[in-house]
Amino acid sequence: QGSAIPEPPLPPRASCLCAARGAPGAMPLNKSQSLPGILALGAGNARPIDGSFARKTTLAIMRTHGAVDLMPGPKATAETLAAAEKVRFAGWRQKEHSLLPRPKSAVKVEDLVPKNMTHPRVAPAWLKHDKQVLRFYGFFQESVVERPDENCRYRVVNFMYYMEDGTLSMGEPKVENSGIPQGSFLKRHRVPREDGMGFVGPDDFRCGQEISLYGRTYHITGCDRFTRWFYEQNGIDVGEDAPLPEDQWQKSYKFQKTAERGGLPPSAQAMDAKLLGKLSVGAAPADKKEMQFLLNDRKVLRFKAYWDDPTLYGGRIYFIVHYYLADNTVEINEAHCRNSGRDAYPVFFKRGPLTKNFGTNPYPGMLRSDGGRVQPEDLMVGQTINVWNRNVTLYDVDDFTQKFYLEYMDVDQKANAIDVTEQPIRHAKLAPPPHNGIGSAEDSLINCQMIQPKPHKPDVAKLMVLSGENLRFEAKMVNGEPEDECRRFVISYFPDTDRIAVYEQPVRNTGHMGGKFLEKAKVKNPDTGKYFELKDLYVGKTVRICAQPLQIIRADEHCLQYLEARPEEFPWADPIACAKRLIPISGDEEMKDEAGIDPDRLKELAADSGVDLVDHEVITLLRAFGVDGERGPLIMGPRVVEAM
C-alpha cells in the first residue's frame, strides 16, 4: 500500500503540449497543423469514468402519463411567471398595448406635407430671388472717325442683373435708321470684375457712378422702381437718376425730324416776306385773331372740376373743362364713371365763349352787358366759375396747363389742388330688436338675420370636454327684508353651456317652500348686459338673479378644485396672483409671524394699504398657505411672502 502508484502514460496530445511548454527532455515541437484542437483542450465536457461522452437516459414510462422525462428543466423566472399570468385572461393584448408609452407630441403639420412641397427655413438664392431682376440704365462713349458732323457718340445700354444666379446681361435699345447692329449687347453670364476679385454684384451698381466691364467703361444714369425699392429695403442709397446726355448726332436728328413734321416756327424773315406779299396784292393786314390762331392752334388748357347738385337726390357731378387758346372758347363735358346711371351725353356746355355773368333777356334783341369773357387768368384751381348759374369748382389741372401757368403767369396751379377722393360709404346698421322672451335670444336673433333661419350652432368642443360639470355656490338673499335673511340658495353653473340654475334649500319655519327657484337657462347679468360667465361668480360677490340680490357665501370642494385648476380663467383662485396683491403689506411685522395671521386681520391690513381682497381670494390663500390654529385656521405670512 505504501508503494507509489505508477502514473499512467500521457496521451499523444498531452505529450505534445508538454513539449510545447518546454518540459525537460522534450523534443522541439514543429509547427502544428492542429492548433485549434490544442487550444480547445480542457474546454469540453468532462469525460465519464467509462471514457464515453454518452448522456444517461432519463426517459421513464408511467401508467397515467405515458412517457415522462425525469430530467428536471430550468426553473421559471419571475418574468416568465408574470407573462403566463397575463395570458390567462382574455384581452391581454389590448391591455398591454394601452400601457405602452404614448408619443410626447401630436402629429405636426410638417409631417403631413410632402417634402417636395415644403419651403426651406433658409431659402436659397434661386428660390428667394426667383424672377427678380435689377435693371439699371446707362451709356458709354464711342469714338467716331471720318465724319464731319460728329466725333463721338453716346450709346444707351440697359443692365439686367439676375439675382437668382448672379448673372448679368446687357441690351441696347434699337434706334431707327442708326446703321448700328443693336439689341443684345452682352449675353447672360457671370461677369468677372476688372480687378479679378470675384464677380460683378449688386454692390457694384450705383446711379451716377461708372463701372468697367471687359475693358469698357459705362456710366450708370438711373434704375427702375423695383430696383430702387430693393435697395431701399436693404438700407442702401442707390443714388438719384440723372438725364441721358445727347450727342451732336442726336441733336441734329431731333431737329431734322421736327422740321420734317413742321414743328419749327417760321423765321422772322419768312413772316415779313409773307406779310409784304399780302400787302403788295392789296390784302388787309392780318388781325389779332388770326395771329392768335396761328400761334396757339391745338393748344388747350385742361381743368378738372365738379359741381355739387343741391336738389333732392342730387350728387356730385364731375366735369372736364377745356379752354382753347386759339380763340378763347370754352367747352365743358361731363366725366361719368362706369355704371353711374346717367345718359351717355357728356356735353354740358357746347364750345363757345363763356361769359362771367349769365342772364336772359326779357325781349329778343334787347342789348345787355355780358360782363366780359372768361380768360385764362380767371381759371384758378380752388376757385369757382359760373356756368348756367351753377358754381363749378376747379380742383386740378394737367401737366401742360401747369407748365403754361408757370411759364406765362408764374402761378403754381398744383399747389391749390383739392383732394376729391370720396370717403367710403358707411351704412348705419340697425340694432336687432329686443328679445321678447319666447325661445332663446340666439334663435330670435337668427330669425332677424336670415330669411330661412337655421338652428344655433353650439360649441361642440366645449360640450365634449365640460359635459357633466356642475359648479355649485351657496348664496343668501340680501334684499333687506328680515323674513328673507335666513333663506339659502344653491347656484349651479354649468360651464358646458354657460347656463345657470338656482335652487332654494328648505329651511323650517321660514314660510318659503324649498325647490326650484330658477330653471336651468342662460341668464343675462344686469351689471354687464351679457350672459353670466364663470368669472362673474365668486365667493363674496352679490349677483342679481330674477331681480333678487343673492350674495355668494361659499362654494363646494369640487367647485374650488375646478377653479384652482384654471387660474388663467379665474384669477381669484390663483394663489400666486393673490399673494402678489399683498406686496404692499409684505414688510408688516404680522406677515412675518411664524404662528400665522388671522384671515380677517389680513383682510383689514390689505384694506388699510388700499388692496380690497374679496372673500374668494382669502379662501384661496387659506387653502394654499393655511395652517390649523387653536382658534381656527390661520394663514402663514412667511409662506405668502415667499410666493410673491
MARTORPA-562862 format. One line per field, with one value per residue (C-alpha): residue number from 0; chain; x, y, z. Coordinates in Angstrom, 1 decimal, decimal comma. Example, Ala and Ser with C-alpha at 12.3 -4.5 7.8 and 13.67 -1.06 7.14 Angstrom:
2
resi = c(0  1) $
chain = c(A  A) $
c1 = c(12,3  13,7) $
c2 = c(-4,5  -1,1) $
c3 = c(7,8  7,1) $
// end
This chain:
644
resi = c(0  1  2  3  4  5  6  7  8  9  10  11  12  13  14  15  16  17  18  19  20  21  22  23  24  25  26  27  28  29  30  31  32  33  34  35  36  37  38  39  40  41  42  43  44  45  46  47  48  49  50  51  52  53  54  55  56  57  58  59  60  61  62  63  64  65  66  67  68  69  70  71  72  73  74  75  76  77  78  79  80  81  82  83  84  85  86  87  88  89  90  91  92  93  94  95  96  97  98  99  100  101  102  103  104  105  106  107  108  109  110  111  112  113  114  115  116  117  118  119  120  121  122  123  124  125  126  127  128  129  130  131  132  133  134  135  136  137  138  139  140  141  142  143  144  145  146  147  148  149  150  151  152  153  154  155  156  157  158  159  160  161  162  163  164  165  166  167  168  169  170  171  172  173  174  175  176  177  178  179  180  181  182  183  184  185  186  187  188  189  190  191  192  193  194  195  196  197  198  199  200  201  202  203  204  205  206  207  208  209  210  211  212  213  214  215  216  217  218  219  220  221  222  223  224  225  226  227  228  229  230  231  232  233  234  235  236  237  238  239  240  241  242  243  244  245  246  247  248  249  250  251  252  253  254  255  256  257  258  259  260  261  262  263  264  265  266  267  268  269  270  271  272  273  274  275  276  277  278  279  280  281  282  283  284  285  286  287  288  289  290  291  292  293  294  295  296  297  298  299  300  301  302  303  304  305  306  307  308  309  310  311  312  313  314  315  316  317  318  319  320  321  322  323  324  325  326  327  328  329  330  331  332  333  334  335  336  337  338  339  340  341  342  343  344  345  346  347  348  349  350  351  352  353  354  355  356  357  358  359  360  361  362  363  364  365  366  367  368  369  370  371  372  373  374  375  376  377  378  379  380  381  382  383  384  385  386  387  388  389  390  391  392  393  394  395  396  397  398  399  400  401  402  403  404  405  406  407  408  409  410  411  412  413  414  415  416  417  418  419  420  421  422  423  424  425  426  427  428  429  430  431  432  433  434  435  436  437  438  439  440  441  442  443  444  445  446  447  448  449  450  451  452  453  454  455  456  457  458  459  460  461  462  463  464  465  466  467  468  469  470  471  472  473  474  475  476  477  478  479  480  481  482  483  484  485  486  487  488  489  490  491  492  493  494  495  496  497  498  499  500  501  502  503  504  505  506  507  508  509  510  511  512  513  514  515  516  517  518  519  520  521  522  523  524  525  526  527  528  529  530  531  532  533  534  535  536  537  538  539  540  541  542  543  544  545  546  547  548  549  550  551  552  553  554  555  556  557  558  559  560  561  562  563  564  565  566  567  568  569  570  571  572  573  574  575  576  577  578  579  580  581  582  583  584  585  586  587  588  589  590  591  592  593  594  595  596  597  598  599  600  601  602  603  604  605  606  607  608  609  610  611  612  613  614  615  616  617  618  619  620  621  622  623  624  625  626  627  628  629  630  631  632  633  634  635  636  637  638  639  640  641  642  643) $
chain = c(A  A  A  A  A  A  A  A  A  A  A  A  A  A  A  A  A  A  A  A  A  A  A  A  A  A  A  A  A  A  A  A  A  A  A  A  A  A  A  A  A  A  A  A  A  A  A  A  A  A  A  A  A  A  A  A  A  A  A  A  A  A  A  A  A  A  A  A  A  A  A  A  A  A  A  A  A  A  A  A  A  A  A  A  A  A  A  A  A  A  A  A  A  A  A  A  A  A  A  A  A  A  A  A  A  A  A  A  A  A  A  A  A  A  A  A  A  A  A  A  A  A  A  A  A  A  A  A  A  A  A  A  A  A  A  A  A  A  A  A  A  A  A  A  A  A  A  A  A  A  A  A  A  A  A  A  A  A  A  A  A  A  A  A  A  A  A  A  A  A  A  A  A  A  A  A  A  A  A  A  A  A  A  A  A  A  A  A  A  A  A  A  A  A  A  A  A  A  A  A  A  A  A  A  A  A  A  A  A  A  A  A  A  A  A  A  A  A  A  A  A  A  A  A  A  A  A  A  A  A  A  A  A  A  A  A  A  A  A  A  A  A  A  A  A  A  A  A  A  A  A  A  A  A  A  A  A  A  A  A  A  A  A  A  A  A  A  A  A  A  A  A  A  A  A  A  A  A  A  A  A  A  A  A  A  A  A  A  A  A  A  A  A  A  A  A  A  A  A  A  A  A  A  A  A  A  A  A  A  A  A  A  A  A  A  A  A  A  A  A  A  A  A  A  A  A  A  A  A  A  A  A  A  A  A  A  A  A  A  A  A  A  A  A  A  A  A  A  A  A  A  A  A  A  A  A  A  A  A  A  A  A  A  A  A  A  A  A  A  A  A  A  A  A  A  A  A  A  A  A  A  A  A  A  A  A  A  A  A  A  A  A  A  A  A  A  A  A  A  A  A  A  A  A  A  A  A  A  A  A  A  A  A  A  A  A  A  A  A  A  A  A  A  A  A  A  A  A  A  A  A  A  A  A  A  A  A  A  A  A  A  A  A  A  A  A  A  A  A  A  A  A  A  A  A  A  A  A  A  A  A  A  A  A  A  A  A  A  A  A  A  A  A  A  A  A  A  A  A  A  A  A  A  A  A  A  A  A  A  A  A  A  A  A  A  A  A  A  A  A  A  A  A  A  A  A  A  A  A  A  A  A  A  A  A  A  A  A  A  A  A  A  A  A  A  A  A  A  A  A  A  A  A  A  A  A  A  A  A  A  A  A  A  A  A  A  A  A  A  A  A  A  A  A  A  A  A  A  A  A  A  A  A  A  A  A  A  A  A  A  A  A  A  A  A  A  A  A  A  A  A  A  A  A  A  A  A  A  A  A  A  A  A  A  A  A  A  A  A  A  A  A  A  A  A  A  A  A  A  A  A  A  A  A  A  A  A  A  A  A  A  A  A  A  A  A  A  A  A  A  A  A  A  A  A  A  A  A  A  A  A  A  A  A) $
c1 = c(0,0  2,9  4,2  3,7  1,1  2,6  1,4  -0,5  1,2  0,4  -1,8  -0,2  -1,7  -0,6  3,0  2,9  1,7  4,5  7,0  5,5  5,8  9,5  9,4  12,8  13,9  11,2  11,9  11,4  7,9  7,5  4,6  1,4  -1,3  -3,9  -3,5  -7,3  -7,5  -4,7  -6,4  -9,7  -8,1  -9,8  -12,8  -15,1  -17,5  -15,9  -15,5  -17,2  -15,4  -16,0  -14,4  -17,5  -19,5  -22,9  -25,7  -27,6  -31,2  -33,9  -37,0  -39,4  -42,8  -45,7  -49,1  -51,1  -48,9  -47,1  -43,6  -42,1  -38,7  -37,3  -34,5  -35,5  -35,6  -34,6  -36,5  -39,1  -38,1  -40,4  -40,8  -42,0  -44,5  -45,8  -46,2  -48,0  -50,4  -51,3  -52,1  -54,7  -57,1  -58,9  -58,0  -54,4  -53,0  -55,3  -54,5  -50,7  -51,0  -52,8  -49,9  -47,3  -45,8  -47,6  -45,7  -44,9  -46,2  -49,0  -48,5  -47,3  -48,3  -44,8  -45,2  -48,3  -46,9  -44,8  -41,1  -41,1  -43,8  -42,2  -40,4  -36,9  -36,2  -33,2  -34,3  -31,5  -31,0  -32,6  -35,8  -35,8  -35,0  -36,8  -37,8  -36,3  -34,1  -32,3  -32,5  -30,1  -29,8  -26,5  -24,4  -20,9  -19,0  -17,8  -15,4  -16,4  -13,9  -14,2  -17,5  -17,7  -20,8  -19,6  -16,5  -18,1  -21,4  -23,3  -24,8  -27,5  -27,5  -29,7  -28,1  -30,1  -28,7  -30,5  -30,3  -31,3  -27,9  -25,8  -25,7  -25,6  -26,9  -26,9  -29,1  -29,1  -32,4  -32,8  -32,8  -34,5  -32,0  -29,0  -27,0  -25,6  -26,4  -28,3  -30,2  -28,4  -25,1  -23,8  -25,1  -26,3  -23,4  -21,4  -19,2  -15,8  -14,6  -11,8  -9,5  -10,1  -11,7  -14,9  -17,8  -19,9  -22,7  -25,4  -22,8  -21,1  -24,1  -24,9  -26,6  -24,2  -21,1  -19,1  -18,4  -15,9  -16,7  -14,3  -12,2  -15,1  -16,4  -20,1  -21,8  -25,0  -27,7  -30,7  -32,7  -36,3  -38,8  -38,3  -34,5  -34,8  -37,3  -35,0  -32,0  -34,1  -35,4  -31,8  -30,8  -28,6  -28,6  -28,7  -28,4  -30,6  -31,4  -29,6  -30,7  -29,0  -26,7  -27,3  -24,5  -24,3  -25,9  -29,0  -29,5  -29,3  -31,5  -34,2  -34,0  -34,3  -37,4  -39,1  -38,5  -40,0  -43,2  -43,5  -42,9  -40,4  -41,8  -41,2  -38,4  -38,9  -37,7  -40,3  -43,1  -42,0  -41,9  -45,3  -46,9  -45,2  -46,6  -50,1  -49,9  -48,5  -51,5  -53,9  -54,8  -55,8  -53,3  -53,6  -55,8  -55,1  -57,5  -55,6  -52,3  -53,7  -54,9  -51,6  -49,6  -51,9  -53,6  -54,1  -53,1  -55,8  -55,8  -57,4  -59,1  -60,8  -63,9  -67,0  -70,5  -72,5  -76,1  -78,2  -81,5  -83,3  -81,4  -78,6  -75,0  -71,6  -71,0  -67,5  -66,5  -63,6  -63,2  -61,3  -60,1  -58,9  -56,2  -56,7  -60,0  -60,6  -63,6  -64,6  -66,0  -67,3  -68,0  -69,4  -67,0  -69,3  -67,9  -68,8  -72,4  -73,2  -76,8  -76,5  -77,1  -74,0  -74,3  -71,3  -71,7  -72,6  -71,5  -71,0  -67,8  -68,2  -67,4  -68,1  -69,3  -68,7  -72,3  -75,2  -78,6  -81,6  -83,2  -86,9  -87,3  -85,4  -82,8  -82,5  -79,0  -77,3  -73,8  -72,2  -69,8  -66,7  -65,5  -63,6  -59,9  -57,1  -56,4  -60,0  -59,5  -57,6  -57,6  -59,6  -61,9  -65,4  -66,8  -70,4  -71,8  -75,5  -75,9  -74,1  -70,9  -68,4  -65,3  -61,9  -59,8  -56,9  -55,1  -53,0  -49,2  -49,5  -51,8  -49,4  -46,5  -48,4  -49,3  -45,8  -44,2  -46,6  -48,2  -45,8  -48,7  -48,4  -51,8  -50,9  -50,3  -54,0  -55,2  -58,2  -58,4  -61,8  -61,4  -64,7  -64,8  -66,2  -69,9  -70,7  -74,2  -75,8  -76,6  -79,9  -79,7  -81,6  -84,9  -85,0  -85,8  -89,5  -88,9  -90,1  -87,4  -83,7  -82,2  -79,9  -82,8  -84,7  -81,6  -81,1  -84,7  -83,8  -80,7  -81,9  -85,0  -84,7  -83,4  -81,1  -80,7  -78,0  -74,7  -73,4  -69,8  -69,3  -65,7  -66,9  -69,7  -67,4  -64,9  -67,1  -70,2  -71,4  -69,6  -71,7  -70,2  -72,3  -72,2  -74,2  -75,9  -78,2  -80,7  -79,7  -82,7  -83,0  -86,2  -86,0  -88,1  -85,6  -82,4  -82,4  -83,2  -80,4  -79,9  -77,7  -76,5  -75,5  -73,3  -72,9  -69,8  -70,5  -73,5  -73,0  -76,4  -77,4  -80,0  -80,9  -82,5  -83,7  -82,9  -85,8  -85,5  -88,0  -90,4  -89,3  -92,7  -91,0  -91,1  -87,7  -87,1  -86,5  -86,0  -84,8  -85,0  -81,8  -81,2  -78,8  -79,4  -78,1  -76,1  -77,8  -74,4  -72,7  -75,6  -74,2  -74,8  -73,4  -69,9  -67,8  -65,7  -69,0  -69,4  -67,1  -67,4  -68,3  -69,9  -73,5  -75,4  -78,9  -80,9  -84,7  -84,5  -83,3  -79,8  -78,0  -74,7  -72,4  -71,1  -69,2  -68,6  -68,3  -65,0  -65,4  -66,0  -62,9  -60,7  -62,2  -61,4  -57,9  -57,1  -57,9  -56,2  -56,0  -59,8  -60,5  -57,7  -59,3  -58,4  -54,7  -52,6  -49,6  -51,7  -53,5  -50,1  -48,7  -51,6  -50,3  -46,9  -47,8  -48,0  -45,2  -43,0  -45,5  -44,5  -47,7  -46,9  -43,5  -45,1  -44,4  -47,5  -49,7  -52,2  -56,0  -57,8  -60,0  -56,9  -55,1  -58,1  -58,0  -54,3  -54,9  -57,7  -55,6  -53,0  -55,6  -55,9  -59,5  -59,4  -62,5  -63,6  -62,7  -59,1  -58,9  -60,2  -57,6  -54,8  -56,2  -56,2  -52,6  -50,9  -53,2  -52,5  -54,7  -54,6  -56,1  -58,9  -59,3  -57,4  -54,6  -52,6  -48,8  -47,5  -43,9  -45,0  -47,2  -44,2  -42,1  -44,7  -44,6) $
c2 = c(0,0  2,4  1,9  4,7  4,3  4,4  7,4  6,5  7,3  10,7  10,8  11,9  15,4  15,9  14,9  17,4  20,1  19,3  19,5  22,9  24,2  23,3  20,2  18,7  16,1  17,1  17,2  20,5  21,0  21,9  23,9  22,1  21,6  21,0  24,3  24,7  21,3  22,1  25,4  23,5  21,1  21,3  23,4  20,5  18,4  16,2  12,6  10,0  7,1  4,8  7,3  8,0  11,2  9,4  11,0  8,8  8,3  10,0  8,7  6,7  5,1  5,9  4,3  7,5  9,9  7,7  8,7  11,2  12,9  12,7  15,2  18,5  21,5  25,1  27,0  29,5  33,2  35,9  37,5  34,1  33,6  37,2  36,7  33,4  35,0  37,8  35,2  33,6  36,5  37,5  40,8  40,8  42,2  45,3  45,9  45,7  48,0  50,7  50,7  51,4  54,9  57,4  59,9  63,1  65,4  65,0  64,8  68,2  69,9  69,4  65,6  65,7  68,0  66,2  67,0  68,3  70,9  72,3  75,7  75,6  77,6  79,3  79,8  79,5  82,4  80,7  80,3  83,6  85,8  83,9  86,2  89,2  91,4  94,6  96,9  99,9  102,4  103,8  104,7  104,5  106,8  105,6  107,5  108,2  108,8  110,1  112,0  115,8  116,2  114,3  112,9  110,8  109,0  108,1  104,6  103,7  100,3  98,5  96,4  93,4  91,7  88,4  87,9  84,2  83,2  86,4  86,7  89,9  90,7  93,9  95,2  98,2  99,8  99,9  103,3  103,8  104,1  104,2  101,8  100,1  96,4  96,8  94,5  92,0  93,7  91,2  87,6  86,5  85,1  85,8  88,8  89,0  92,2  94,2  93,6  89,9  89,8  87,8  88,6  91,7  92,0  94,5  96,4  97,5  99,4  102,9  105,7  108,4  106,1  104,3  100,6  98,8  95,6  93,8  96,9  99,3  101,9  102,5  105,4  104,5  107,1  105,5  102,4  101,3  101,4  97,8  98,2  101,4  99,8  96,7  98,9  101,0  97,9  96,8  100,3  101,1  104,5  103,8  107,5  109,9  109,4  111,6  112,6  110,9  113,2  113,9  113,8  116,0  113,4  113,1  116,8  117,1  114,1  115,5  118,9  117,2  115,2  118,3  120,2  117,3  117,4  121,2  121,8  124,6  128,1  130,2  132,6  136,4  137,0  134,5  136,1  139,6  138,4  136,7  139,9  142,0  139,8  140,1  143,8  144,1  142,4  144,7  142,4  143,8  143,5  140,3  140,9  139,7  136,7  135,3  135,8  134,2  131,2  130,7  130,9  128,9  126,4  123,0  124,4  123,6  124,2  121,2  121,6  119,1  120,4  119,3  120,6  119,6  119,3  120,8  119,4  116,4  113,1  115,2  114,3  115,4  115,6  115,8  117,8  118,3  121,9  122,7  126,2  126,7  129,3  129,6  131,6  131,9  129,5  127,0  123,5  121,6  117,8  115,6  112,9  109,9  106,9  103,4  102,3  105,9  105,5  108,8  109,1  108,9  112,6  114,2  117,8  120,1  123,4  123,5  125,0  128,8  132,0  131,7  134,9  135,7  136,6  134,6  136,2  136,1  138,9  139,5  140,6  139,3  141,7  143,6  144,8  143,6  143,6  140,1  141,1  140,1  136,7  134,2  134,5  132,1  134,3  133,7  129,9  129,2  125,9  126,1  128,8  128,5  129,7  130,4  128,0  128,1  129,7  126,7  127,1  124,8  124,3  123,6  121,1  120,0  120,6  118,5  118,9  121,2  123,6  123,5  124,4  127,1  128,9  128,6  130,0  132,9  133,8  132,3  130,6  127,1  125,5  122,2  123,9  124,6  121,2  119,8  116,2  115,0  111,4  110,2  108,6  105,1  105,0  103,6  102,3  102,6  99,1  98,7  97,1  93,9  94,1  93,1  89,6  89,0  86,2  83,4  80,8  81,7  85,0  83,3  81,8  85,1  86,9  84,3  85,0  88,6  87,8  85,0  84,5  80,8  80,6  77,8  76,4  78,0  76,0  75,1  74,8  71,1  71,1  72,7  70,2  67,3  68,5  70,0  67,9  66,9  69,6  71,3  74,1  74,9  78,1  78,7  82,2  84,1  86,7  90,3  92,3  93,9  92,1  90,4  87,4  86,6  86,7  83,0  81,8  79,8  79,1  76,9  78,5  75,8  76,9  74,5  75,6  73,4  75,6  78,7  78,1  78,8  77,1  78,3  76,0  77,1  74,9  74,1  75,8  75,1  77,9  80,3  80,2  79,5  76,2  74,9  73,7  75,2  79,0  79,4  76,9  75,9  78,6  81,3  84,4  87,9  89,7  93,1  94,6  93,8  93,3  89,9  86,3  85,2  83,9  81,9  85,0  86,7  84,1  84,1  84,0  87,4  88,6  89,8  88,9  89,8  86,9  87,2  90,8  89,4  90,2  86,9  87,1  84,1  83,0  79,8  77,1  73,3  71,4  70,3  73,9  75,2  72,5  73,2  76,9  76,4  74,2  77,1  80,1  81,9  81,9  82,6  84,8  84,8  81,1  81,6  81,5  83,3  86,1  86,5  86,6  89,2  91,5  91,6  93,1  96,4  94,7  92,3  94,2  94,2  92,5  90,4  89,0  87,7  85,9  82,2  81,4  82,8  85,6  85,6  85,8  88,7  90,6  90,0  91,5  94,5  95,1  94,8  97,3  99,8  99,6  100,1  96,5  95,2  91,5  89,5  86,5  84,1  85,3  84,8  81,2  80,6  81,8  79,6  76,6  77,2  78,7  77,8  76,0  74,9  77,2  77,0  79,4  78,4  78,3  80,8  82,0  81,5  85,0  83,9  81,4  84,1  86,4  83,7  83,1  86,8) $
c3 = c(0,0  0,7  -2,8  -5,2  -7,9  -11,3  -13,4  -16,5  -19,7  -21,2  -24,3  -27,5  -27,3  -23,7  -24,6  -27,4  -25,0  -22,6  -25,4  -26,4  -22,8  -22,8  -20,5  -19,8  -22,2  -24,7  -28,3  -30,2  -31,5  -35,1  -36,5  -35,5  -38,1  -35,3  -33,3  -32,9  -31,3  -28,9  -27,8  -27,2  -24,6  -21,3  -22,7  -23,5  -21,3  -18,6  -19,6  -17,5  -15,9  -18,8  -21,1  -23,2  -23,8  -23,9  -21,9  -19,5  -20,4  -18,2  -20,0  -18,0  -18,6  -16,2  -16,3  -16,1  -18,1  -20,5  -21,4  -18,9  -18,9  -15,4  -16,1  -14,3  -16,6  -15,9  -13,2  -14,4  -13,8  -12,4  -15,8  -17,2  -14,4  -14,9  -18,6  -18,1  -15,6  -18,1  -20,9  -18,7  -19,1  -22,3  -23,9  -22,5  -25,8  -25,7  -22,1  -22,6  -25,7  -23,6  -21,1  -23,8  -23,6  -25,9  -28,2  -26,4  -29,2  -31,7  -35,5  -36,8  -40,0  -41,3  -41,1  -43,3  -46,0  -48,7  -48,6  -52,1  -51,1  -48,0  -48,0  -46,6  -43,5  -45,2  -48,8  -51,4  -53,8  -56,7  -54,7  -52,7  -55,6  -58,4  -61,3  -59,5  -61,8  -61,0  -64,0  -64,5  -67,3  -68,6  -71,6  -72,9  -75,2  -78,6  -80,8  -84,4  -87,2  -90,7  -90,1  -90,3  -88,1  -85,0  -83,4  -80,6  -80,0  -76,8  -76,9  -74,4  -72,8  -70,2  -67,4  -66,3  -63,1  -62,3  -58,5  -58,6  -60,0  -60,1  -63,9  -65,9  -69,4  -71,4  -74,1  -76,4  -77,4  -81,2  -82,9  -86,2  -89,1  -86,9  -89,0  -85,9  -85,1  -81,8  -79,5  -77,3  -76,2  -73,7  -73,2  -69,8  -67,7  -64,6  -65,4  -63,5  -62,0  -63,6  -60,6  -60,6  -57,2  -57,8  -60,0  -60,5  -57,9  -56,8  -54,8  -58,0  -59,4  -58,2  -60,1  -61,1  -60,9  -63,5  -63,9  -66,1  -67,9  -70,2  -70,8  -71,5  -69,1  -68,6  -66,8  -64,9  -65,0  -63,3  -62,4  -62,4  -59,5  -58,3  -58,2  -56,2  -53,8  -53,4  -52,4  -50,0  -48,3  -47,7  -46,4  -49,4  -51,1  -54,9  -55,9  -57,9  -61,5  -64,0  -67,5  -70,5  -72,4  -76,1  -78,6  -81,6  -83,9  -81,6  -81,5  -85,3  -85,8  -83,5  -85,2  -88,6  -87,5  -86,0  -89,2  -91,3  -89,2  -89,5  -85,8  -86,3  -86,3  -89,4  -89,2  -88,9  -92,4  -93,8  -91,8  -93,0  -96,6  -96,3  -94,8  -97,5  -100,2  -98,8  -98,6  -102,2  -103,7  -101,7  -98,8  -95,5  -92,6  -90,5  -87,5  -83,9  -84,1  -87,0  -85,3  -82,1  -84,1  -85,8  -82,6  -80,3  -82,6  -80,9  -77,5  -75,0  -71,2  -69,4  -66,0  -63,8  -62,0  -60,1  -59,2  -56,1  -57,2  -54,3  -55,5  -54,0  -54,7  -56,3  -56,0  -57,1  -60,9  -62,3  -65,4  -67,8  -68,7  -72,0  -72,7  -76,3  -76,5  -80,3  -80,0  -76,2  -76,2  -73,5  -73,7  -70,6  -70,7  -68,0  -66,8  -65,9  -64,1  -65,0  -64,0  -62,9  -64,3  -66,4  -70,1  -72,3  -73,5  -72,0  -73,4  -70,6  -72,3  -76,0  -77,2  -77,3  -75,4  -71,7  -70,0  -66,4  -65,7  -67,1  -67,7  -70,0  -72,0  -71,4  -75,0  -78,0  -79,4  -76,2  -75,6  -72,4  -70,9  -70,9  -68,1  -70,1  -71,2  -69,1  -69,6  -68,5  -65,5  -64,4  -64,2  -61,0  -59,1  -55,9  -57,2  -58,9  -62,2  -63,1  -65,7  -66,3  -62,9  -61,3  -59,3  -60,8  -58,7  -60,3  -58,4  -60,7  -64,0  -66,4  -66,9  -70,0  -68,1  -65,1  -67,4  -69,2  -66,0  -64,6  -67,8  -68,6  -65,2  -62,7  -60,9  -59,4  -60,0  -58,4  -55,1  -54,7  -55,9  -54,0  -52,9  -54,1  -53,0  -51,7  -48,3  -48,3  -47,5  -44,1  -43,8  -40,5  -39,2  -37,4  -34,0  -33,6  -31,8  -28,1  -27,2  -26,5  -24,1  -26,4  -27,0  -26,7  -27,7  -30,2  -32,1  -32,2  -33,5  -36,3  -37,4  -37,9  -39,9  -42,2  -44,3  -43,7  -40,1  -39,1  -35,6  -33,4  -33,6  -30,1  -29,1  -29,7  -28,3  -25,1  -24,8  -25,2  -22,7  -20,0  -20,3  -16,8  -14,9  -12,2  -10,1  -7,1  -5,0  -1,8  -1,5  0,7  -0,1  0,9  0,0  3,4  4,4  7,8  6,7  3,9  5,8  6,7  3,1  1,5  -2,2  -4,3  -7,6  -10,1  -13,0  -16,0  -17,9  -21,0  -21,9  -19,6  -18,1  -14,5  -12,3  -8,8  -6,1  -2,7  0,3  2,5  5,9  8,7  9,9  7,1  5,3  2,0  0,2  -1,0  -4,5  -7,9  -7,8  -11,4  -14,2  -15,9  -18,6  -19,9  -17,8  -18,5  -15,9  -15,3  -14,4  -17,7  -20,1  -21,1  -20,1  -16,8  -17,1  -14,7  -13,7  -12,5  -9,8  -6,8  -3,0  -1,7  -4,9  -4,9  -8,1  -9,2  -10,4  -11,1  -9,6  -6,3  -4,9  -3,9  -2,1  -2,6  0,8  -0,1  -2,8  -2,6  -2,8  -6,4  -7,5  -5,7  -7,2  -10,7  -10,3  -8,9  -11,9  -14,3  -12,8  -16,2  -16,5  -12,8  -11,2  -7,8  -7,5  -8,3  -5,1  -6,7  -8,1  -4,7  -2,9  -5,3  -4,4  -0,8  -1,8  -0,2  3,2  2,8  5,2  8,0  11,2  11,4  8,0  9,3  12,3  12,1  14,0  11,2  10,8  11,1  7,7  9,0  10,2  6,9  5,1  7,4  6,7  3,0  3,1  5,0  2,3  -0,5  -1,5  -1,5  -1,0  -1,9  0,2  -2,6  -2,5  1,2  0,8  -1,9  0,5  3,3  1,0  -0,3  2,8  5,7  8,9  11,8  14,8  18,3  17,4  13,8  10,5  10,0  7,0  7,1  6,3  5,6  3,0  1,4  1,2  -0,4  -3,0  -4,0) $
// end
